[in-house]
Each structure stands twice: as structure tokens, then as C-alpha cells.
Amino acid sequence: MRDEDIVSYHYPGLAPDQPDAGLYAWRRLLVAGKPVAVGEYFQTSVTAPGMGDTPEARRARAENTKDWLGLWNRGLRYLGIADFRPKTLAWVRTEPAGSWRVEVLKNSNLAVALYDRDYDELGIAPLRPGGKLPVLPAGAKVPRRLVLFNEDWSGDQVEWEIEFRREGQVLSRRGGRLTLAPGHRHEWTEQIEMPGTPGPLEVVRRVVKEGQQRFRESRRFMVQ
């Protein structure tokens, strides 16, 4: 492959131009008509230069990067970045059990996955403990942009399911089956009917492939 056929950034920068710019903070790396690769990125070390003038500033910058790391990876997939590798993920070893940011990071890198793009574009605010949940109208049909990835090496039969839960009880389910070639994704808008009564709502997305659950992700809403 000729050098001009691909754009590869080894060190694109310690962080996006705007650290809180959201899911697509790394859009600046795109080059029209060429696959883009990214080597070492997302610095999470508090000792790295250029992250702030004081240890406290560097630590705050590193923690912010850890908060965003999973969603930024997901954003790179949405943008179509062909290859990306974070500098280090060693910090996950010291995270507490059930860490929300480790879960987001793990799910954002699974080969088979089903994402709610509308929820992801809200950023990390609703994911943090005690964060404000997105509000959806009771009884309404709400469009949700879904993205299903099948980036396995083989197998093109994929089953997806969305489950609606409240206080541990299953309210309803919906889903389908797709033929999706390896290395591809499918995007569509699903009209989802909200419960008729206000209250908290948990929405669980799952993907099954070849009889095995390959993906599960839960997101919380408030119905009013």
C-alpha cells in the first residue's frame, strides 16, 4: 500500500482540541476519501507533559479523559476511523467493581455491538452516578437511532433485542434478525413506544450471534 493511500497518526495529540467537546471530539482527524489510523492516543498518565501546569490540573485532565475514553472510542467507530489504539488502559485495574466507565469502555470496543446513538450523543452526564437522566414523554412513540456493528471475522446472522424494564419487571421486548456481512454496520431509526405511566425506565439492548449473547448494554431514562 502506498503512503498516500492511508493517513496514519501515531501521536494525534494528548487530548482533543476541546476535552469536553463530546462524542465526536476527534472529528478533526478525518481525511476525505482515505482510511484513517490512530496509534497512541488518549493519554491518561498524570505525569505526561502538556496536561496542565500543576499535579492537580494534570490529575483532573487524566480523570476527565478516563470518563470520556469509552464514548470517544465509540465516536471514532461512528466516524469510521479504520484503526485506533489507546496509549494505555492499565488504569482500569484500579477501578472499583462495577465501574461505569470501564463498562462503557468495554462495550465500546466489542466487535458485535448495538448502540443507541441518541443516548451516546448526550455524553457522559447521564452515565455518571447521580447524573441527570434523559426525559421521554409518556405514551409517545420516540425515534431512536440505532447502530448495529458486526465486526467479527465470520458469520452474518445477527439477532438484536431491546427490552424495557421498570423496577426489575419486564414491560415489553422488541427485536429482529439481520443478515449483516462481517466488517459492516447497519444503521436505522426504531420507533419505540414509551410506557403510558410516568416513572423510571431501564432500556436493555442485546445482540445474539450464533446462539451466544455477544453484547448487552443498559441505559436509564425518566418517563414523564
N, CA and C atoms as a LAMMPS dump frame, in Angstrom:
ITEM: TIMESTEP
0
ITEM: NUMBER OF ATOMS
672
ITEM: BOX BOUNDS ff ff ff
-5.0000000000000000e+02 5.0000000000000000e+02
-5.0000000000000000e+02 5.0000000000000000e+02
-5.0000000000000000e+02 5.0000000000000000e+02
ITEM: ATOMS id mol type element x y z
1 1 1 N 0.852 -1.199 0
2 1 2 C 0 0 0
3 1 3 C 0.886 1.246 0
4 2 1 N 0.594 2.185 -0.861
5 2 2 C 1.349 3.426 -0.91
6 2 3 C 0.99 4.317 0.275
7 3 1 N 1.965 5.152 0.684
8 3 2 C 1.747 6.028 1.837
9 3 3 C 0.541 6.936 1.643
10 4 1 N 0.326 7.346 0.382
11 4 2 C -0.769 8.296 0.157
12 4 3 C -2.138 7.632 0.176
13 5 1 N -2.176 6.29 0.295
14 5 2 C -3.456 5.59 0.315
15 5 3 C -4.12 5.588 1.688
16 6 1 N -3.361 5.881 2.726
17 6 2 C -3.881 5.834 4.087
18 6 3 C -3.257 6.964 4.896
19 7 1 N -4.001 7.489 5.846
20 7 2 C -3.493 8.52 6.741
21 7 3 C -3.351 7.899 8.126
22 8 1 N -2.145 7.918 8.671
23 8 2 C -1.892 7.309 9.976
24 8 3 C -1.272 8.331 10.914
25 9 1 N -1.971 8.57 12.023
26 9 2 C -1.449 9.464 13.054
27 9 3 C -0.886 8.596 14.187
28 10 1 N 0.412 8.717 14.432
29 10 2 C 0.938 7.974 15.585
30 10 3 C 0.597 8.71 16.875
31 11 1 N 0.919 9.991 16.925
32 11 2 C 0.573 10.804 18.083
33 11 3 C -0.322 11.96 17.631
34 12 1 N -1.622 11.775 17.61
35 12 2 C -2.507 12.863 17.147
36 12 3 C -2.621 14.003 18.143
37 13 1 N -2.139 13.788 19.389
38 13 2 C -2.256 14.817 20.416
39 13 3 C -2.651 14.195 21.726
40 14 1 N -2.367 14.882 22.81
41 14 2 C -2.671 14.333 24.125
42 14 3 C -4.159 14.254 24.386
43 15 1 N -4.912 15.139 23.787
44 15 2 C -6.361 15.169 24.003
45 15 3 C -6.991 15.935 22.858
46 16 1 N -8.285 15.81 22.683
47 16 2 C -8.949 16.621 21.656
48 16 3 C -8.751 18.107 21.898
49 17 1 N -8.974 18.883 20.854
50 17 2 C -8.812 20.326 20.985
51 17 3 C -9.674 20.874 22.112
52 18 1 N -10.854 20.306 22.249
53 18 2 C -11.754 20.686 23.341
54 18 3 C -12.08 19.413 24.127
55 19 1 N -11.498 19.241 25.305
56 19 2 C -11.644 17.973 26.035
57 19 3 C -13.085 17.579 26.301
58 20 1 N -14.003 18.519 26.388
59 20 2 C -15.398 18.196 26.655
60 20 3 C -16.256 18.411 25.413
61 21 1 N -15.666 18.26 24.244
62 21 2 C -16.383 18.545 23.001
63 21 3 C -17.417 17.481 22.665
64 22 1 N -17.394 16.349 23.363
65 22 2 C -18.42 15.346 23.153
66 22 3 C -17.928 14.16 22.345
67 23 1 N -18.905 13.389 21.882
68 23 2 C -18.658 12.11 21.235
69 23 3 C -17.752 12.219 20.017
70 24 1 N -17.861 13.297 19.267
71 24 2 C -17.124 13.443 18.013
72 24 3 C -15.953 14.411 18.156
73 25 1 N -15.363 14.458 19.342
74 25 2 C -14.29 15.413 19.599
75 25 3 C -13.081 15.201 18.697
76 26 1 N -12.944 13.995 18.14
77 26 2 C -11.782 13.698 17.308
78 26 3 C -12.109 13.758 15.809
79 27 1 N -13.167 14.438 15.453
80 27 2 C -13.557 14.544 14.05
81 27 3 C -12.46 15.181 13.195
82 28 1 N -11.632 16.013 13.811
83 28 2 C -10.591 16.717 13.069
84 28 3 C -9.581 15.772 12.408
85 29 1 N -9.536 14.503 12.846
86 29 2 C -8.578 13.555 12.273
87 29 3 C -8.994 13.035 10.903
88 30 1 N -10.265 13.194 10.55
89 30 2 C -10.76 12.628 9.291
90 30 3 C -10.118 13.291 8.075
91 31 1 N -9.877 12.468 7.057
92 31 2 C -9.395 12.954 5.77
93 31 3 C -10.31 12.367 4.695
94 32 1 N -10.947 13.206 3.935
95 32 2 C -11.938 12.753 2.966
96 32 3 C -11.342 11.752 1.979
97 33 1 N -12.038 10.617 1.82
98 33 2 C -11.661 9.642 0.827
99 33 3 C -10.522 8.718 1.199
100 34 1 N -10.032 8.794 2.441
101 34 2 C -8.912 7.942 2.85
102 34 3 C -9.196 7.301 4.209
103 35 1 N -8.803 6.026 4.374
104 35 2 C -8.904 5.417 5.702
105 35 3 C -7.908 6.065 6.658
106 36 1 N -8.321 6.231 7.9
107 36 2 C -7.501 6.912 8.894
108 36 3 C -7.176 5.949 10.029
109 37 1 N -5.919 5.929 10.436
110 37 2 C -5.472 5.111 11.561
111 37 3 C -4.88 6.016 12.636
112 38 1 N -5.03 5.601 13.88
113 38 2 C -4.522 6.372 15.014
114 38 3 C -3.731 5.433 15.918
115 39 1 N -2.487 5.789 16.213
116 39 2 C -1.656 4.95 17.073
117 39 3 C -1.882 5.254 18.534
118 40 1 N -0.873 5.784 19.219
119 40 2 C -1.001 6.061 20.652
120 40 3 C -1.788 7.359 20.845
121 41 1 N -2.8 7.271 21.666
122 41 2 C -3.64 8.442 21.916
123 41 3 C -4.334 8.289 23.265
124 42 1 N -5.075 9.269 23.684
125 42 2 C -5.807 9.269 24.954
126 42 3 C -4.868 9.062 26.135
127 43 1 N -4.017 10.035 26.369
128 43 2 C -3.076 9.959 27.478
129 43 3 C -3.814 10.047 28.81
130 44 1 N -3.589 9.052 29.67
131 44 2 C -4.247 9.046 30.979
132 44 3 C -3.247 9.098 32.122
133 45 1 N -1.988 9.332 31.833
134 45 2 C -0.974 9.41 32.881
135 45 3 C -0.899 10.829 33.431
136 46 1 N -0.823 10.955 34.752
137 46 2 C -0.752 12.291 35.359
138 46 3 C 0.65 12.861 35.271
139 47 1 N 1.621 12.069 34.803
140 47 2 C 2.995 12.56 34.705
141 47 3 C 3.339 13.061 33.313
142 48 1 N 2.422 12.894 32.372
143 48 2 C 2.72 13.3 30.996
144 48 3 C 2.788 14.819 30.886
145 49 1 N 3.709 15.341 30.095
146 49 2 C 3.798 16.793 29.918
147 49 3 C 2.638 17.316 29.093
148 50 1 N 2.396 18.589 29.239
149 50 2 C 1.392 19.243 28.427
150 50 3 C -0.033 19.039 28.883
151 51 1 N -0.239 18.41 30.048
152 51 2 C -1.597 18.147 30.51
153 51 3 C -2.041 19.136 31.581
154 52 1 N -1.195 20.094 31.891
155 52 2 C -1.537 21.057 32.922
156 52 3 C -0.277 21.482 33.655
157 53 1 N -0.321 22.623 34.292
158 53 2 C 0.871 23.165 34.937
159 53 3 C 1.097 22.611 36.333
160 54 1 N 0.094 22.05 36.938
161 54 2 C 0.215 21.548 38.303
162 54 3 C -0.208 20.088 38.351
163 55 1 N 0.245 19.341 39.369
164 55 2 C -0.209 17.954 39.501
165 55 3 C -1.721 17.84 39.577
166 56 1 N -2.364 18.801 40.242
167 56 2 C -3.819 18.769 40.36
168 56 3 C -4.483 18.943 39
169 57 1 N -3.957 19.85 38.194
170 57 2 C -4.526 20.065 36.862
171 57 3 C -4.316 18.84 35.985
172 58 1 N -3.135 18.227 36.058
173 58 2 C -2.876 17.027 35.268
174 58 3 C -3.78 15.881 35.706
175 59 1 N -3.979 15.768 37.019
176 59 2 C -4.834 14.69 37.527
177 59 3 C -6.277 14.881 37.069
178 60 1 N -6.758 16.118 37.111
179 60 2 C -8.132 16.399 36.675
180 60 3 C -8.285 16.102 35.186
181 61 1 N -7.269 16.456 34.389
182 61 2 C -7.326 16.193 32.947
183 61 3 C -7.331 14.693 32.681
184 62 1 N -6.503 13.943 33.422
185 62 2 C -6.444 12.497 33.239
186 62 3 C -7.768 11.846 33.612
187 63 1 N -8.384 12.281 34.71
188 63 2 C -9.659 11.694 35.13
189 63 3 C -10.764 12.013 34.131
190 64 1 N -10.728 13.211 33.579
191 64 2 C -11.715 13.568 32.551
192 64 3 C -11.558 12.676 31.324
193 65 1 N -10.318 12.391 30.945
194 65 2 C -10.076 11.519 29.806
195 65 3 C -10.586 10.12 30.082
196 66 1 N -10.385 9.611 31.291
197 66 2 C -10.897 8.285 31.65
198 66 3 C -12.423 8.255 31.577
199 67 1 N -13.063 9.334 32.004
200 67 2 C -14.523 9.408 31.925
201 67 3 C -15.004 9.3 30.477
202 68 1 N -14.284 9.97 29.576
203 68 2 C -14.728 10.071 28.188
204 68 3 C -14.207 8.949 27.299
205 69 1 N -13.207 8.191 27.756
206 69 2 C -12.476 7.288 26.881
207 69 3 C -13.384 6.328 26.125
208 70 1 N -14.318 5.697 26.826
209 70 2 C -15.208 4.751 26.171
210 70 3 C -16.046 5.392 25.093
211 71 1 N -16.658 6.526 25.411
212 71 2 C -17.503 7.184 24.418
213 71 3 C -16.681 7.748 23.262
214 72 1 N -15.475 8.239 23.535
215 72 2 C -14.64 8.715 22.435
216 72 3 C -14.301 7.561 21.487
217 73 1 N -14.013 6.373 22.03
218 73 2 C -13.772 5.217 21.17
219 73 3 C -14.998 4.919 20.313
220 74 1 N -16.169 5.019 20.93
221 74 2 C -17.414 4.772 20.184
222 74 3 C -17.593 5.827 19.098
223 75 1 N -17.245 7.058 19.413
224 75 2 C -17.323 8.118 18.433
225 75 3 C -16.392 7.879 17.255
226 76 1 N -15.195 7.325 17.519
227 76 2 C -14.271 7.005 16.442
228 76 3 C -14.862 5.932 15.528
229 77 1 N -15.595 4.982 16.111
230 77 2 C -16.256 3.96 15.288
231 77 3 C -17.363 4.592 14.441
232 78 1 N -18.144 5.482 15.038
233 78 2 C -19.19 6.16 14.273
234 78 3 C -18.588 6.939 13.101
235 79 1 N -17.442 7.576 13.349
236 79 2 C -16.806 8.384 12.324
237 79 3 C -16.138 7.547 11.239
238 80 1 N -15.943 6.26 11.5
239 80 2 C -15.345 5.386 10.506
240 80 3 C -13.829 5.325 10.55
241 81 1 N -13.216 5.701 11.697
242 81 2 C -11.771 5.545 11.842
243 81 3 C -11.431 4.065 11.694
244 82 1 N -10.483 3.742 10.816
245 82 2 C -10.229 2.352 10.465
246 82 3 C -9.458 1.591 11.533
247 83 1 N -8.604 2.275 12.287
248 83 2 C -7.725 1.589 13.229
249 83 3 C -7.372 2.563 14.342
250 84 1 N -7.598 2.184 15.582
251 84 2 C -7.203 3.062 16.675
252 84 3 C -6.798 2.235 17.891
253 85 1 N -5.783 2.744 18.597
254 85 2 C -5.24 2.038 19.759
255 85 3 C -4.914 3.039 20.852
256 86 1 N -5.579 2.925 22.003
257 86 2 C -5.248 3.851 23.092
258 86 3 C -3.841 3.612 23.629
259 87 1 N -3.269 4.636 24.199
260 87 2 C -1.898 4.546 24.718
261 87 3 C -1.804 3.519 25.829
262 88 1 N -2.722 3.568 26.771
263 88 2 C -2.695 2.61 27.871
264 88 3 C -4.069 2.484 28.495
265 89 1 N -4.415 1.26 28.894
266 89 2 C -5.667 1.014 29.602
267 89 3 C -5.396 0.445 30.993
268 90 1 N -4.151 0.571 31.462
269 90 2 C -3.77 -0.02 32.745
270 90 3 C -4.594 0.536 33.902
271 91 1 N -5.132 1.744 33.75
272 91 2 C -5.881 2.367 34.84
273 91 3 C -7.136 1.581 35.217
274 92 1 N -7.644 0.748 34.299
275 92 2 C -8.874 0.02 34.605
276 92 3 C -8.664 -0.973 35.747
277 93 1 N -7.417 -1.38 35.981
278 93 2 C -7.142 -2.354 37.039
279 93 3 C -7.416 -1.814 38.428
280 94 1 N -7.378 -0.509 38.585
281 94 2 C -7.615 0.093 39.898
282 94 3 C -9.009 0.664 40.048
283 95 1 N -9.854 0.47 39.037
284 95 2 C -11.229 0.95 39.118
285 95 3 C -12.039 0.073 40.07
286 96 1 N -13.015 0.636 40.8
287 96 2 C -13.853 -0.174 41.685
288 96 3 C -14.737 -1.135 40.904
289 97 1 N -15.191 -2.175 41.554
290 97 2 C -16.088 -3.143 40.914
291 97 3 C -17.345 -2.431 40.418
292 98 1 N -17.772 -2.784 39.218
293 98 2 C -18.965 -2.164 38.651
294 98 3 C -18.742 -0.773 38.099
295 99 1 N -17.504 -0.39 37.868
296 99 2 C -17.187 0.946 37.358
297 99 3 C -17.936 1.229 36.06
298 100 1 N -18.665 2.34 36.023
299 100 2 C -19.435 2.676 34.826
300 100 3 C -18.526 2.975 33.641
301 101 1 N -17.367 3.58 33.914
302 101 2 C -16.525 3.951 32.785
303 101 3 C -15.777 2.747 32.212
304 102 1 N -15.513 1.733 33.02
305 102 2 C -14.936 0.502 32.486
306 102 3 C -15.971 -0.229 31.628
307 103 1 N -17.227 -0.232 32.076
308 103 2 C -18.274 -0.892 31.301
309 103 3 C -18.462 -0.222 29.938
310 104 1 N -18.481 1.112 29.929
311 104 2 C -18.638 1.823 28.663
312 104 3 C -17.45 1.55 27.749
313 105 1 N -16.244 1.552 28.318
314 105 2 C -15.046 1.286 27.532
315 105 3 C -15.094 -0.105 26.911
316 106 1 N -15.464 -1.107 27.723
317 106 2 C -15.534 -2.481 27.227
318 106 3 C -16.556 -2.593 26.093
319 107 1 N -17.762 -2.085 26.318
320 107 2 C -18.812 -2.205 25.308
321 107 3 C -18.497 -1.432 24.035
322 108 1 N -17.728 -0.358 24.173
323 108 2 C -17.414 0.458 23.002
324 108 3 C -16.419 -0.218 22.075
325 109 1 N -15.763 -1.272 22.541
326 109 2 C -14.756 -1.943 21.727
327 109 3 C -15.148 -3.358 21.322
328 110 1 N -16.361 -3.784 21.654
329 110 2 C -16.791 -5.12 21.272
330 110 3 C -17.032 -5.2 19.77
331 111 1 N -16.632 -6.308 19.177
332 111 2 C -16.779 -6.466 17.727
333 111 3 C -18.236 -6.483 17.301
334 112 1 N -19.087 -7.09 18.124
335 112 2 C -20.526 -7.149 17.856
336 112 3 C -21.209 -6.262 18.887
337 113 1 N -21.934 -5.266 18.433
338 113 2 C -22.491 -4.293 19.37
339 113 3 C -23.707 -3.607 18.775
340 114 1 N -24.591 -3.141 19.662
341 114 2 C -25.771 -2.371 19.27
342 114 3 C -25.823 -1.119 20.138
343 115 1 N -25.657 0.029 19.506
344 115 2 C -25.6 1.29 20.238
345 115 3 C -26.833 2.154 19.962
346 116 1 N -27.205 2.934 20.969
347 116 2 C -28.235 3.964 20.843
348 116 3 C -27.498 5.28 20.627
349 117 1 N -27.423 5.698 19.384
350 117 2 C -26.621 6.872 19.054
351 117 3 C -27.157 8.126 19.734
352 118 1 N -28.472 8.234 19.88
353 118 2 C -29.043 9.412 20.531
354 118 3 C -28.592 9.507 21.989
355 119 1 N -28.542 8.369 22.682
356 119 2 C -28.086 8.387 24.075
357 119 3 C -26.599 8.712 24.136
358 120 1 N -25.823 8.117 23.244
359 120 2 C -24.383 8.361 23.265
360 120 3 C -24.059 9.83 23.05
361 121 1 N -24.857 10.5 22.231
362 121 2 C -24.581 11.91 21.945
363 121 3 C -24.9 12.823 23.126
364 122 1 N -25.509 12.271 24.167
365 122 2 C -25.707 13.051 25.396
366 122 3 C -24.417 13.161 26.19
367 123 1 N -23.42 12.367 25.833
368 123 2 C -22.144 12.429 26.531
369 123 3 C -22.149 11.642 27.83
370 124 1 N -21.262 12.034 28.744
371 124 2 C -21.082 11.266 29.977
372 124 3 C -22.011 11.706 31.104
373 125 1 N -22.718 12.822 30.934
374 125 2 C -23.543 13.352 32.028
375 125 3 C -24.539 12.332 32.591
376 126 1 N -25.34 11.624 31.756
377 126 2 C -26.301 10.678 32.33
378 126 3 C -25.657 9.372 32.787
379 127 1 N -24.382 9.15 32.457
380 127 2 C -23.713 7.912 32.837
381 127 3 C -23.084 7.996 34.22
382 128 1 N -22.696 9.181 34.605
383 128 2 C -22.074 9.355 35.907
384 128 3 C -23.087 9.079 37.026
385 129 1 N -22.626 8.525 38.15
386 129 2 C -23.542 8.283 39.281
387 129 3 C -24.252 9.565 39.693
388 130 1 N -25.58 9.497 39.791
389 130 2 C -26.367 10.668 40.145
390 130 3 C -26.592 11.629 39.004
391 131 1 N -26.184 11.255 37.798
392 131 2 C -26.345 12.144 36.648
393 131 3 C -27.804 12.322 36.264
394 132 1 N -28.087 13.426 35.586
395 132 2 C -29.449 13.718 35.161
396 132 3 C -29.833 12.827 33.993
397 133 1 N -30.95 12.123 34.138
398 133 2 C -31.383 11.185 33.11
399 133 3 C -32.156 11.902 32.006
400 134 1 N -32.037 11.422 30.771
401 134 2 C -32.852 11.995 29.689
402 134 3 C -34.331 11.712 29.931
403 135 1 N -35.164 12.68 29.584
404 135 2 C -36.604 12.581 29.823
405 135 3 C -37.31 12.286 28.501
406 136 1 N -38.217 11.302 28.533
407 136 2 C -39.008 10.943 27.358
408 136 3 C -40.494 11.051 27.717
409 137 1 N -41.338 11.438 26.761
410 137 2 C -42.766 11.649 27.055
411 137 3 C -43.527 10.333 27.197
412 138 1 N -44.351 10.237 28.231
413 138 2 C -45.144 9.034 28.487
414 138 3 C -46.117 8.772 27.34
415 139 1 N -46.192 7.509 26.919
416 139 2 C -47.141 7.103 25.9
417 139 3 C -46.795 7.482 24.476
418 140 1 N -45.68 8.166 24.282
419 140 2 C -45.325 8.638 22.937
420 140 3 C -44.448 7.614 22.217
421 141 1 N -44.455 7.682 20.892
422 141 2 C -43.52 6.912 20.094
423 141 3 C -42.293 7.778 19.835
424 142 1 N -41.163 7.304 20.31
425 142 2 C -39.93 8.093 20.272
426 142 3 C -38.948 7.46 19.285
427 143 1 N -38.457 8.209 18.311
428 143 2 C -37.466 7.655 17.382
429 143 3 C -36.1 7.563 18.045
430 144 1 N -35.454 6.398 17.899
431 144 2 C -34.097 6.206 18.412
432 144 3 C -33.211 5.727 17.266
433 145 1 N -32.084 6.386 17.091
434 145 2 C -31.135 5.988 16.051
435 145 3 C -30.251 4.869 16.599
436 146 1 N -30.355 3.698 16.004
437 146 2 C -29.603 2.529 16.437
438 146 3 C -28.518 2.198 15.42
439 147 1 N -27.392 1.701 15.931
440 147 2 C -26.276 1.304 15.08
441 147 3 C -25.827 -0.083 15.522
442 148 1 N -25.898 -1.04 14.599
443 148 2 C -25.512 -2.423 14.875
444 148 3 C -24.215 -2.73 14.131
445 149 1 N -23.183 -3.119 14.884
446 149 2 C -21.891 -3.465 14.311
447 149 3 C -21.717 -4.982 14.291
448 150 1 N -21.219 -5.494 13.166
449 150 2 C -20.786 -6.889 13.076
450 150 3 C -19.359 -6.871 12.539
451 151 1 N -18.396 -6.705 13.429
452 151 2 C -17.005 -6.599 13.013
453 151 3 C -16.226 -7.868 13.349
454 152 1 N -16.944 -8.991 13.396
455 152 2 C -16.306 -10.3 13.508
456 152 3 C -15.617 -10.665 12.196
457 153 1 N -14.852 -11.765 12.249
458 153 2 C -14.208 -12.268 11.045
459 153 3 C -15.147 -13.141 10.216
460 154 1 N -16.212 -13.646 10.852
461 154 2 C -17.108 -14.544 10.122
462 154 3 C -18.505 -14.449 10.725
463 155 1 N -19.485 -15.019 10.002
464 155 2 C -20.857 -15.053 10.493
465 155 3 C -21.625 -13.797 10.163
466 156 1 N -22.762 -13.972 9.465
467 156 2 C -23.528 -12.797 9.048
468 156 3 C -24.954 -12.768 9.596
469 157 1 N -25.315 -13.72 10.469
470 157 2 C -26.653 -13.73 11.057
471 157 3 C -26.613 -13.132 12.461
472 158 1 N -27.331 -12.046 12.634
473 158 2 C -27.286 -11.299 13.892
474 158 3 C -28.709 -11.045 14.375
475 159 1 N -28.966 -11.326 15.644
476 159 2 C -30.26 -11.054 16.26
477 159 3 C -30.107 -9.92 17.271
478 160 1 N -31.024 -8.978 17.246
479 160 2 C -30.988 -7.882 18.205
480 160 3 C -32.294 -7.825 18.998
481 161 1 N -32.204 -7.309 20.207
482 161 2 C -33.377 -7.197 21.069
483 161 3 C -33.252 -5.956 21.952
484 162 1 N -34.379 -5.302 22.151
485 162 2 C -34.471 -4.195 23.099
486 162 3 C -35.526 -4.561 24.136
487 163 1 N -35.149 -4.478 25.39
488 163 2 C -36.041 -4.842 26.498
489 163 3 C -36.297 -3.619 27.369
490 164 1 N -37.559 -3.44 27.757
491 164 2 C -37.956 -2.303 28.579
492 164 3 C -38.314 -2.814 29.98
493 165 1 N -37.664 -2.231 30.985
494 165 2 C -37.83 -2.714 32.356
495 165 3 C -38.135 -1.544 33.293
496 166 1 N -38.918 -1.861 34.326
497 166 2 C -39.187 -0.884 35.388
498 166 3 C -39.244 -1.624 36.712
499 167 1 N -38.4 -1.185 37.632
500 167 2 C -38.343 -1.779 38.974
501 167 3 C -38.161 -3.295 38.903
502 168 1 N -37.293 -3.721 37.994
503 168 2 C -36.974 -5.138 37.885
504 168 3 C -37.948 -5.966 37.081
505 169 1 N -39.051 -5.373 36.653
506 169 2 C -40.062 -6.097 35.89
507 169 3 C -39.951 -5.762 34.394
508 170 1 N -40.075 -6.795 33.565
509 170 2 C -40.028 -6.588 32.122
510 170 3 C -41.379 -6.072 31.639
511 171 1 N -41.367 -4.908 30.997
512 171 2 C -42.598 -4.326 30.459
513 171 3 C -42.88 -4.837 29.049
514 172 1 N -41.857 -4.883 28.224
515 172 2 C -42.033 -5.342 26.841
516 172 3 C -40.675 -5.598 26.211
517 173 1 N -40.711 -6.252 25.054
518 173 2 C -39.496 -6.503 24.275
519 173 3 C -39.81 -6.311 22.794
520 174 1 N -38.788 -5.99 22.047
521 174 2 C -38.899 -5.956 20.603
522 174 3 C -37.531 -6.283 20.024
523 175 1 N -37.525 -6.769 18.787
524 175 2 C -36.246 -7.127 18.2
525 175 3 C -36.4 -7.628 16.79
526 176 1 N -35.331 -8.203 16.263
527 176 2 C -35.352 -8.699 14.897
528 176 3 C -34.075 -9.428 14.564
529 177 1 N -34.003 -9.883 13.332
530 177 2 C -32.841 -10.613 12.829
531 177 3 C -32.356 -9.93 11.555
532 178 1 N -31.043 -9.828 11.417
533 178 2 C -30.451 -9.186 10.258
534 178 3 C -29.386 -10.082 9.641
535 179 1 N -29.255 -9.995 8.335
536 179 2 C -28.095 -10.542 7.654
537 179 3 C -27.13 -9.391 7.434
538 180 1 N -26.006 -9.447 8.135
539 180 2 C -25.051 -8.338 8.134
540 180 3 C -23.656 -8.91 7.938
541 181 1 N -23.053 -8.609 6.827
542 181 2 C -21.746 -9.18 6.494
543 181 3 C -20.688 -8.76 7.506
544 182 1 N -19.723 -9.629 7.796
545 182 2 C -18.626 -9.266 8.71
546 182 3 C -17.908 -8.006 8.232
547 183 1 N -17.579 -7.164 9.197
548 183 2 C -16.894 -5.923 8.875
549 183 3 C -17.812 -4.783 8.499
550 184 1 N -19.138 -4.979 8.69
551 184 2 C -20.098 -3.946 8.316
552 184 3 C -20.956 -3.533 9.513
553 185 1 N -21.674 -2.462 9.303
554 185 2 C -22.636 -1.989 10.29
555 185 3 C -23.949 -1.669 9.604
556 186 1 N -24.998 -1.621 10.421
557 186 2 C -26.325 -1.276 9.914
558 186 3 C -26.91 -0.207 10.827
559 187 1 N -27.393 0.867 10.227
560 187 2 C -27.986 1.968 10.993
561 187 3 C -29.442 2.142 10.583
562 188 1 N -30.289 2.35 11.564
563 188 2 C -31.69 2.596 11.277
564 188 3 C -32.332 3.347 12.446
565 189 1 N -33.526 3.865 12.205
566 189 2 C -34.291 4.551 13.24
567 189 3 C -35.436 3.664 13.671
568 190 1 N -35.486 3.349 14.946
569 190 2 C -36.526 2.493 15.511
570 190 3 C -37.517 3.363 16.287
571 191 1 N -38.794 3.229 15.967
572 191 2 C -39.832 3.949 16.696
573 191 3 C -40.195 3.146 17.947
574 192 1 N -39.9 3.692 19.1
575 192 2 C -40.076 2.983 20.362
576 192 3 C -41.197 3.637 21.162
577 193 1 N -42.178 2.83 21.547
578 193 2 C -43.321 3.355 22.299
579 193 3 C -43.013 3.364 23.787
580 194 1 N -43.17 4.523 24.394
581 194 2 C -42.914 4.681 25.811
582 194 3 C -44.089 4.176 26.649
583 195 1 N -43.825 3.74 27.887
584 195 2 C -44.929 3.359 28.774
585 195 3 C -45.89 4.521 28.975
586 196 1 N -47.127 4.192 29.256
587 196 2 C -48.135 5.237 29.415
588 196 3 C -48.102 5.916 30.764
589 197 1 N -47.383 5.346 31.723
590 197 2 C -47.311 5.925 33.062
591 197 3 C -45.921 6.464 33.342
592 198 1 N -45.827 7.609 34.021
593 198 2 C -44.512 8.192 34.326
594 198 3 C -43.711 7.305 35.275
595 199 1 N -42.405 7.52 35.263
596 199 2 C -41.529 6.804 36.168
597 199 3 C -40.216 6.455 35.509
598 200 1 N -39.301 5.872 36.269
599 200 2 C -38.008 5.484 35.698
600 200 3 C -38.168 4.347 34.705
601 201 1 N -37.272 4.296 33.735
602 201 2 C -37.318 3.26 32.712
603 201 3 C -35.893 2.807 32.405
604 202 1 N -35.682 1.503 32.424
605 202 2 C -34.407 0.926 32.014
606 202 3 C -34.603 0.28 30.645
607 203 1 N -33.715 0.599 29.724
608 203 2 C -33.761 0.023 28.379
609 203 3 C -32.492 -0.799 28.176
610 204 1 N -32.677 -2.085 27.91
611 204 2 C -31.556 -3.008 27.748
612 204 3 C -31.467 -3.425 26.283
613 205 1 N -30.298 -3.225 25.687
614 205 2 C -30.05 -3.655 24.313
615 205 3 C -29.159 -4.895 24.318
616 206 1 N -29.53 -5.891 23.514
617 206 2 C -28.759 -7.124 23.438
618 206 3 C -28.529 -7.513 21.979
619 207 1 N -27.436 -8.236 21.742
620 207 2 C -27.176 -8.829 20.438
621 207 3 C -26.781 -10.286 20.651
622 208 1 N -27.406 -11.179 19.898
623 208 2 C -27.095 -12.605 19.933
624 208 3 C -26.586 -13.01 18.558
625 209 1 N -25.503 -13.768 18.55
626 209 2 C -24.928 -14.254 17.3
627 209 3 C -24.504 -15.705 17.487
628 210 1 N -24.957 -16.544 16.59
629 210 2 C -24.657 -17.97 16.648
630 210 3 C -25.011 -18.564 18.011
631 211 1 N -26.159 -18.113 18.543
632 211 2 C -26.68 -18.649 19.792
633 211 3 C -26.05 -18.095 21.05
634 212 1 N -25.091 -17.201 20.922
635 212 2 C -24.396 -16.647 22.076
636 212 3 C -24.672 -15.155 22.204
637 213 1 N -24.967 -14.716 23.441
638 213 2 C -25.116 -13.283 23.661
639 213 3 C -23.748 -12.626 23.555
640 214 1 N -23.62 -11.702 22.63
641 214 2 C -22.342 -11.055 22.384
642 214 3 C -22.291 -9.628 22.914
643 215 1 N -23.461 -9.085 23.216
644 215 2 C -23.485 -7.687 23.657
645 215 3 C -24.686 -7.467 24.547
646 216 1 N -24.472 -6.689 25.609
647 216 2 C -25.57 -6.25 26.471
648 216 3 C -25.207 -4.887 27.04
649 217 1 N -26.138 -3.952 26.926
650 217 2 C -25.914 -2.61 27.48
651 217 3 C -27.24 -2.059 27.99
652 218 1 N -27.192 -1.469 29.166
653 218 2 C -28.388 -0.92 29.797
654 218 3 C -28.265 0.588 29.936
655 219 1 N -29.34 1.29 29.647
656 219 2 C -29.37 2.74 29.813
657 219 3 C -30.668 3.132 30.516
658 220 1 N -30.587 4.19 31.323
659 220 2 C -31.712 4.629 32.142
660 220 3 C -32.308 5.927 31.583
661 221 1 N -33.652 5.989 31.683
662 221 2 C -34.401 7.162 31.26
663 221 3 C -35.402 7.526 32.364
664 222 1 N -36.007 8.689 32.214
665 222 2 C -37.133 9.081 33.038
666 222 3 C -38.3 9.38 32.116
667 223 1 N -39.43 8.703 32.342
668 223 2 C -40.625 8.926 31.54
669 223 3 C -41.541 9.868 32.282
670 224 1 N -41.984 10.909 31.614
671 224 2 C -42.855 11.914 32.263
672 224 3 C -44.047 12.24 31.358
